[in-house]
Amino acid sequence: MIPSLCWIARGVAAEEPHVLKLDSDEINHLIERTKQNLEIVENTNGDESDEEKKEDGSTHEKADIDDDDEFNMAEYDNEEEMDGQRIFGAGLSGVTYYANPSDDPYITLPQLAEEEEGYEIKPTDNLICCAKLDGDMSNIEIHLWNADEQDFYVHHDILIDKFPLCVEWLSFDAGDQDEIEGDRTPGNYIALGCMSPQIEIWDIDIIDTSEPVAVLGERLKHSKKKPKIGKKGHSNAVMSLSWNKHSQNIIASGSADCSILLWDLETGSAKECLNHHNDKVQTLCWHLAESTTLLSGGYDNTCQVTDCRTKNSKSWTVDGEVEHLIWDVSSPFSFLAGTASGNVVCIDIRQEKPLYTIAAHDNEVSGLSMTKLIPGLLATCSADKTVKVWQISDNKPSCVTSRAFPEAGSLHCLSFCPDYATMLAVGALEGGLLMWDIASNKEFRDAFNHRVEDGS
């Protein structure tokens, strides 16, 4: 499942990403941290497991060896221990790690230096960063796509120990100022919101990284109390993130605790708390030109536009929970909201009533995307397994074309490539990341012919 994704423009990523090689102490530190995270899960079931063992008579000193036990698995735990560090936990039980691969008796092939060359990123490459959940495994998956050469593959990934909900790209270096030599320089980072109240900032120019460069918020128990300004942050899951491209040290986060926090990435502290919503804050989006104007939507069926200088906000009630929000790239005063009832609502912030409402899908509208390269073009996706393309110029919306993805299950998110006007990336419940170049569709070419020529 891919609940969230974002594109990374050409020329942003390092051409030769740094391949991290951990020494023995760093690997042991990572193992200990993983053990601590897993203990929380294991301890919840520990008492029940002990009782089951007693009932099953599993406390006998030695089990009888089965006549059919060809590999003597009954004596597995009594075999001689190896020198490496063994991990215990969900999916990792009994796995032994070695700081130096040459010490591993099961590795017989030499490490090839040429492997690192496969990470090269060309100036014409785009990256797509996905929050991904596959069974019990969670990770940030970075795909590479090249329009000229038609390359598309997973470039690298970052394993995480939390359930991911949202990702947001940023170039601001949020690392500890004491560890930064000189001034902060733009980089290639991903902010990650999870089921935990913390926000992690990862450097995706580092291959095989094991720790984020920064963590916003302390590890707190879930609570309905309002979050406190400062280091503590949210008290529940972080459901939405939006980085301010004009005030680049600011990132906004929306949470299941019903609040929005404005974080200063230089200090790692929350500077402001907005409490305009009465339920979970599902989606956020900074204005495309005004650095202090923030758009938000929540489970309380409202869209809010807030002036963060004064904390004054204006609210509109829509026909269901707000699943996703975007600003209209063609109009500085308009935004679009996708709702749980399947509608897309367009609102002019100078007016009280919506400009128009589209009955877009049979289920919730989970994703909306527009591109500056083709004004008037809107794409939507839904849990009804379809992506639809709309012409919304002059406030006269019409559906141009649609495509069903029946094997993908619910569609959770989508986004246009910032450098190639017609390429859509779609995150789904099944099948991973989906790609669709809508220029391959005749109806789209007929409706947007002049704009495609100008945009591409």
C-alpha positions as CSV (number, residue, x, y, z in Angstrom):
1,M,0.0,0.0,0.0
2,I,1.2,3.5,-0.9
3,P,-0.7,6.1,1.2
4,S,1.3,9.1,0.1
5,L,3.9,10.1,-2.6
6,C,5.7,13.1,-3.9
7,W,7.9,14.0,-7.0
8,I,11.4,15.3,-6.8
9,A,12.3,17.7,-9.6
10,R,15.2,17.1,-12.0
11,G,18.6,18.4,-10.8
12,V,17.7,18.3,-7.1
13,A,19.2,14.9,-6.1
14,A,22.9,14.4,-5.8
15,E,24.4,12.9,-9.0
16,E,26.5,10.5,-6.8
17,P,24.5,9.8,-3.6
18,H,26.6,8.9,-0.6
19,V,26.6,5.2,0.2
20,L,26.7,4.9,4.0
21,K,28.9,2.1,5.4
22,L,28.3,1.5,9.1
23,D,31.0,0.4,11.4
24,S,30.6,-2.2,14.2
25,D,29.5,0.4,16.9
26,E,26.9,1.9,14.6
27,I,25.4,-1.4,13.6
28,N,25.2,-2.5,17.3
29,H,23.5,0.8,18.1
30,L,21.0,0.3,15.4
31,I,20.3,-3.3,16.6
32,E,19.8,-2.1,20.1
33,R,17.4,0.6,19.0
34,T,15.4,-1.9,16.9
35,K,15.2,-4.3,19.9
36,Q,13.8,-1.5,22.0
37,N,11.1,-0.6,19.4
38,L,10.2,-4.3,19.1
39,E,10.0,-4.8,22.8
40,I,6.9,-2.6,22.9
41,V,5.0,-5.0,20.6
42,E,6.4,-8.2,22.1
43,N,5.7,-7.3,25.7
44,T,2.0,-6.7,24.9
45,N,1.7,-10.4,24.0
46,G,4.3,-11.8,26.4
47,D,1.9,-12.7,29.2
48,E,-0.5,-14.5,26.9
49,S,2.4,-16.4,25.3
50,D,3.7,-17.6,28.7
51,E,0.2,-18.8,29.7
52,E,-0.1,-20.7,26.4
53,K,3.3,-22.3,26.9
54,K,2.3,-23.6,30.4
55,E,-1.0,-25.0,29.1
56,D,0.7,-26.7,26.2
57,G,3.3,-28.3,28.6
58,S,6.2,-26.4,26.8
59,T,8.1,-25.9,30.0
60,H,9.6,-29.4,29.9
61,E,13.4,-29.4,30.0
62,K,13.8,-31.1,26.6
63,A,11.4,-31.9,23.8
64,D,11.3,-35.4,22.3
65,I,13.0,-35.6,18.9
66,D,10.7,-36.5,16.1
67,D,11.7,-39.6,14.1
68,D,11.1,-37.5,11.0
69,D,13.2,-34.6,12.2
70,E,15.7,-34.9,9.4
71,F,17.5,-31.7,10.2
72,N,17.3,-32.0,14.0
73,M,15.3,-28.8,14.4
74,A,14.4,-29.7,17.9
75,E,18.0,-29.1,18.9
76,Y,18.3,-25.9,16.9
77,D,18.4,-23.5,19.9
78,N,21.1,-25.6,21.5
79,E,23.5,-25.3,18.6
80,E,26.8,-23.5,19.0
81,E,26.4,-19.7,18.9
82,M,28.1,-17.7,16.1
83,D,30.2,-14.6,16.8
84,G,27.8,-12.1,15.2
85,Q,25.0,-10.0,16.8
86,R,21.7,-11.9,16.8
87,I,18.4,-9.9,16.5
88,F,15.1,-11.1,18.0
89,G,11.8,-9.6,16.9
90,A,9.0,-9.6,14.4
91,G,10.3,-11.0,11.2
92,L,13.9,-10.9,12.4
93,S,14.1,-13.7,14.9
94,G,17.4,-15.6,14.8
95,V,19.0,-13.4,12.1
96,T,22.7,-12.7,12.8
97,Y,24.3,-9.5,11.5
98,Y,28.1,-8.9,11.1
99,A,29.7,-5.5,11.0
100,N,32.2,-6.9,8.5
101,P,30.6,-9.0,5.8
102,S,33.9,-11.0,5.4
103,D,33.2,-12.4,8.9
104,D,29.9,-13.9,7.8
105,P,30.5,-17.6,7.0
106,Y,27.5,-17.6,4.6
107,I,28.9,-14.9,2.4
108,T,31.4,-16.3,-0.1
109,L,31.2,-13.7,-2.9
110,P,33.5,-10.7,-2.8
111,Q,32.0,-7.2,-2.4
112,L,32.2,-5.4,-5.8
113,A,33.0,-1.7,-5.9
114,E,31.0,-1.5,-9.1
115,E,27.8,-1.9,-7.1
116,E,28.0,1.7,-6.0
117,E,28.0,3.0,-9.6
118,G,24.4,1.8,-10.0
119,Y,23.3,4.7,-7.8
120,E,24.3,7.4,-10.2
121,I,21.5,10.0,-10.9
122,K,21.4,11.9,-14.1
123,P,20.3,15.6,-14.4
124,T,17.4,14.4,-16.5
125,D,16.2,11.9,-13.9
126,N,13.1,12.5,-11.7
127,L,12.6,10.8,-8.4
128,I,9.4,9.7,-6.8
129,C,9.3,9.2,-3.1
130,C,6.6,6.9,-1.7
131,A,5.5,6.0,1.8
132,K,5.0,2.2,1.5
133,L,3.5,-0.5,3.7
134,D,4.0,-4.1,2.6
135,G,2.7,-6.6,5.2
136,D,4.6,-6.0,8.4
137,M,7.3,-4.0,6.6
138,S,7.3,-0.2,6.2
139,N,9.7,1.8,4.2
140,I,10.3,5.0,2.2
141,E,10.7,3.9,-1.4
142,I,12.5,6.1,-3.9
143,H,11.8,5.4,-7.6
144,L,13.8,6.8,-10.5
145,W,12.0,7.8,-13.7
146,N,13.6,9.2,-16.9
147,A,11.3,10.5,-19.6
148,D,14.0,10.4,-22.3
149,E,15.2,6.9,-21.7
150,Q,12.0,5.5,-20.3
151,D,13.8,4.2,-17.2
152,F,11.6,3.3,-14.3
153,Y,12.8,1.4,-11.2
154,V,13.3,1.5,-7.5
155,H,16.6,3.4,-6.9
156,H,16.9,2.7,-3.2
157,D,14.7,2.6,-0.1
158,I,14.8,3.4,3.6
159,L,13.5,1.0,6.2
160,I,11.4,2.5,8.9
161,D,9.9,1.0,12.1
162,K,6.5,2.9,12.0
163,F,3.3,2.9,9.9
164,P,3.8,5.7,7.4
165,L,0.9,8.1,6.6
166,C,2.4,11.0,4.6
167,V,5.6,12.3,3.0
168,E,6.6,15.8,2.0
169,W,9.7,16.9,0.1
170,L,11.8,19.8,1.3
171,S,15.3,21.2,0.6
172,F,15.9,22.8,4.0
173,D,18.6,21.1,6.1
174,A,16.9,20.4,9.5
175,G,20.0,18.8,11.0
176,D,21.5,19.9,14.4
177,Q,23.2,23.2,13.9
178,D,26.1,22.1,16.1
179,E,26.8,19.3,13.6
180,I,26.6,21.6,10.5
181,E,29.8,23.2,9.3
182,G,29.1,26.7,8.1
183,D,25.7,27.8,6.7
184,R,22.9,25.5,6.0
185,T,22.9,24.5,2.3
186,P,19.9,23.2,0.3
187,G,19.6,19.4,0.2
188,N,17.3,16.6,-0.7
189,Y,15.1,15.6,2.3
190,I,11.8,13.9,3.0
191,A,9.6,14.7,6.0
192,L,7.7,11.6,7.2
193,G,4.5,11.6,9.2
194,C,3.5,8.3,10.9
195,M,1.0,6.7,13.3
196,S,3.4,8.0,16.0
197,P,3.3,11.7,17.0
198,Q,6.8,12.4,15.8
199,I,7.9,13.8,12.4
200,E,11.1,12.4,10.9
201,I,13.3,14.2,8.4
202,W,15.4,11.8,6.2
203,D,18.3,12.7,3.8
204,I,17.5,10.7,0.7
205,D,20.9,11.5,-0.9
206,I,22.3,8.9,1.5
207,I,22.0,5.3,0.6
208,D,21.5,2.7,3.4
209,T,20.9,5.4,6.0
210,S,19.6,4.1,9.3
211,E,18.6,7.2,11.2
212,P,16.8,10.5,10.3
213,V,18.8,13.7,10.3
214,A,16.1,15.3,12.6
215,V,13.1,14.3,14.6
216,L,10.4,16.8,15.5
217,G,8.4,16.2,18.7
218,E,9.0,14.0,21.6
219,R,7.7,10.4,21.9
220,L,4.5,10.8,23.8
221,K,1.5,8.6,24.7
222,H,-1.6,9.2,22.6
223,S,-3.8,11.8,24.3
224,K,-6.8,14.1,23.6
225,K,-5.0,17.0,25.3
226,K,-4.0,19.9,23.1
227,P,-0.4,19.8,22.1
228,K,2.1,22.2,23.8
229,I,4.2,24.7,21.9
230,G,7.9,23.7,22.0
231,K,9.7,20.4,21.7
232,K,6.8,18.1,22.7
233,G,4.7,18.5,19.6
234,H,1.7,16.4,18.7
235,S,0.0,13.8,21.0
236,N,-1.3,11.6,18.2
237,A,-0.6,10.4,14.6
238,V,0.7,12.9,12.1
239,M,-1.7,12.7,9.1
240,S,-0.5,15.6,6.9
241,L,2.5,17.7,6.2
242,S,3.2,20.8,4.1
243,W,6.5,22.6,3.6
244,N,6.6,26.3,3.1
245,K,8.6,27.0,0.0
246,H,8.7,30.8,0.7
247,S,9.6,30.6,4.4
248,Q,11.8,27.5,4.0
249,N,12.5,26.9,7.7
250,I,8.7,26.3,8.3
251,I,6.8,23.1,7.9
252,A,3.2,22.6,9.0
253,S,1.8,19.3,10.4
254,G,-1.8,18.2,10.9
255,S,-2.6,15.5,13.3
256,A,-5.3,13.1,14.7
257,D,-5.1,15.2,17.8
258,C,-7.2,17.8,15.8
259,S,-4.4,20.4,15.8
260,I,-2.0,22.0,13.3
261,L,1.6,22.8,14.4
262,L,4.0,25.2,12.6
263,W,7.5,24.0,13.1
264,D,10.8,25.9,12.9
265,L,13.2,23.5,11.3
266,E,16.2,25.5,12.5
267,T,15.4,24.9,16.1
268,G,13.3,21.7,15.8
269,S,10.5,23.4,17.9
270,A,6.8,24.1,17.3
271,K,6.3,27.8,17.2
272,E,2.5,28.0,16.7
273,C,-0.5,25.8,17.3
274,L,-3.7,26.2,15.4
275,N,-6.9,24.7,16.8
276,H,-9.6,25.6,14.3
277,H,-10.6,22.1,13.5
278,N,-12.8,19.9,15.8
279,D,-11.6,16.6,14.4
280,K,-8.6,15.0,12.7
281,V,-6.7,17.2,10.3
282,Q,-6.4,15.2,7.2
283,T,-4.8,17.5,4.6
284,L,-2.7,20.8,4.5
285,C,-1.4,23.0,1.7
286,W,0.5,26.3,1.9
287,H,-0.6,29.0,-0.6
288,L,1.4,29.0,-3.8
289,A,2.4,32.7,-3.4
290,E,1.4,33.9,0.1
291,S,3.9,32.6,2.6
292,T,1.5,33.1,5.6
293,T,-1.7,31.6,4.2
294,L,-2.4,28.0,5.1
295,L,-5.2,25.8,3.7
296,S,-6.4,22.8,5.8
297,G,-9.2,20.2,5.8
298,G,-10.4,17.7,8.3
299,Y,-12.8,15.0,9.5
300,D,-15.1,17.8,10.7
301,N,-16.3,18.4,7.1
302,T,-14.6,21.9,7.0
303,C,-12.0,23.6,4.9
304,Q,-10.1,26.4,6.7
305,V,-7.9,29.2,5.3
306,T,-5.7,30.7,8.0
307,D,-3.6,33.8,8.1
308,C,-0.8,32.4,10.3
309,R,0.3,36.0,11.3
310,T,-2.9,36.6,13.2
311,K,-4.3,33.0,13.5
312,N,-7.6,34.3,12.0
313,S,-9.3,31.8,9.8
314,K,-12.2,31.5,7.4
315,S,-14.2,28.3,7.2
316,W,-16.4,26.5,4.6
317,T,-18.5,23.4,5.4
318,V,-18.6,20.7,2.7
319,D,-20.6,17.6,2.2
320,G,-18.2,15.1,3.9
321,E,-14.9,14.6,5.4
322,V,-12.2,16.5,3.5
323,E,-9.8,13.9,2.0
324,H,-7.5,16.2,0.1
325,L,-7.0,19.9,-0.8
326,I,-5.0,21.8,-3.4
327,W,-4.7,25.4,-4.5
328,D,-5.8,26.1,-8.1
329,V,-2.6,26.8,-10.0
330,S,-4.5,29.1,-12.4
331,S,-6.2,31.3,-9.7
332,P,-4.6,32.6,-6.5
333,F,-8.0,32.9,-4.8
334,S,-9.4,29.4,-5.5
335,F,-8.8,26.0,-4.0
336,L,-10.3,22.5,-4.6
337,A,-11.4,20.0,-2.0
338,G,-12.0,16.3,-2.5
339,T,-14.5,14.9,-0.1
340,A,-15.5,11.5,1.3
341,S,-18.8,11.6,-0.5
342,G,-17.0,11.5,-3.9
343,N,-17.4,15.2,-4.8
344,V,-14.8,17.8,-5.8
345,V,-15.7,21.3,-4.5
346,C,-14.1,24.5,-5.9
347,I,-14.1,27.5,-3.5
348,D,-13.1,31.1,-4.1
349,I,-11.9,32.4,-0.7
350,R,-13.5,35.8,-1.4
351,Q,-17.0,34.2,-1.5
352,E,-19.1,32.3,1.0
353,K,-20.5,29.7,-1.4
354,P,-18.6,27.3,-3.7
355,L,-18.0,28.2,-7.3
356,Y,-19.1,24.7,-8.4
357,T,-19.3,21.1,-7.2
358,I,-18.3,18.0,-9.3
359,A,-19.9,14.6,-8.7
360,A,-16.5,13.1,-9.5
361,H,-16.4,9.6,-8.1
362,D,-18.5,6.8,-6.6
363,N,-16.3,6.8,-3.5
364,E,-14.2,9.2,-1.6
365,V,-11.9,11.5,-3.6
366,S,-8.5,10.6,-2.1
367,G,-6.2,12.5,-4.5
368,L,-6.2,15.8,-6.5
369,S,-3.4,17.2,-8.6
370,M,-2.8,20.1,-11.0
371,T,0.2,21.2,-13.0
372,K,1.5,24.7,-13.8
373,L,2.6,23.3,-17.2
374,I,-1.0,22.9,-18.4
375,P,-3.5,25.4,-16.9
376,G,-7.0,24.1,-16.4
377,L,-5.9,20.4,-16.1
378,L,-7.1,18.5,-13.0
379,A,-6.6,14.9,-12.2
380,T,-8.5,13.0,-9.4
381,C,-8.3,9.5,-8.0
382,S,-10.6,7.5,-5.7
383,A,-11.3,4.4,-3.8
384,D,-13.5,3.4,-6.7
385,K,-10.2,2.4,-8.5
386,T,-10.3,5.1,-11.2
387,V,-8.3,8.1,-12.2
388,K,-10.2,10.9,-14.0
389,V,-8.9,13.8,-16.0
390,W,-10.9,17.1,-16.0
391,Q,-10.9,20.4,-17.9
392,I,-11.9,23.1,-15.3
393,S,-11.0,26.3,-17.2
394,D,-13.5,29.2,-16.8
395,N,-15.2,27.4,-13.9
396,K,-16.9,25.0,-16.3
397,P,-15.6,21.6,-15.4
398,S,-16.0,18.6,-17.7
399,C,-14.6,15.1,-17.6
400,V,-12.1,14.6,-20.5
401,T,-11.2,10.9,-19.9
402,S,-10.8,8.3,-17.2
403,R,-8.9,5.1,-16.6
404,A,-9.8,2.2,-14.3
405,F,-7.1,0.2,-12.4
406,P,-9.2,-2.8,-11.3
407,E,-6.2,-4.8,-10.0
408,A,-4.9,-1.9,-7.8
409,G,-7.6,-1.8,-5.3
410,S,-8.3,1.6,-3.7
411,L,-6.3,4.5,-5.1
412,H,-4.9,6.7,-2.3
413,C,-2.9,9.5,-3.9
414,L,-1.6,10.9,-7.2
415,S,0.6,13.7,-8.5
416,F,1.8,15.2,-11.8
417,C,5.5,15.2,-12.6
418,P,6.9,18.8,-12.2
419,D,9.1,18.5,-15.3
420,Y,6.9,16.4,-17.7
421,A,3.4,17.8,-18.0
422,T,1.4,14.7,-18.7
423,M,3.0,12.0,-16.4
424,L,0.9,10.9,-13.4
425,A,2.2,8.9,-10.5
426,V,-0.5,7.0,-8.6
427,G,-0.3,5.3,-5.2
428,A,-2.6,2.3,-4.7
429,L,-3.6,-0.3,-2.1
430,E,-2.2,-3.1,-4.3
431,G,0.5,-3.2,-6.9
432,G,2.7,-0.5,-5.7
433,L,3.4,2.7,-7.7
434,L,1.4,3.1,-10.9
435,M,2.4,5.4,-13.8
436,W,0.1,6.8,-16.5
437,D,1.1,9.2,-19.3
438,I,-2.2,10.8,-20.1
439,A,-0.9,12.1,-23.4
440,S,-1.4,8.5,-24.7
441,N,-5.1,9.1,-24.5
442,K,-6.8,10.6,-27.6
443,E,-9.6,12.4,-25.7
444,F,-6.9,14.2,-23.7
445,R,-4.9,15.1,-26.7
446,D,-8.0,16.5,-28.4
447,A,-9.1,18.6,-25.4
448,F,-5.6,20.0,-24.5
449,N,-3.8,19.9,-27.7
450,H,-2.5,23.5,-27.7
451,R,-1.7,23.3,-24.0
452,V,0.2,20.1,-24.4
453,E,2.4,21.7,-27.1
454,D,3.0,24.7,-24.9
455,G,3.5,22.7,-21.7
456,S,5.8,19.9,-22.9
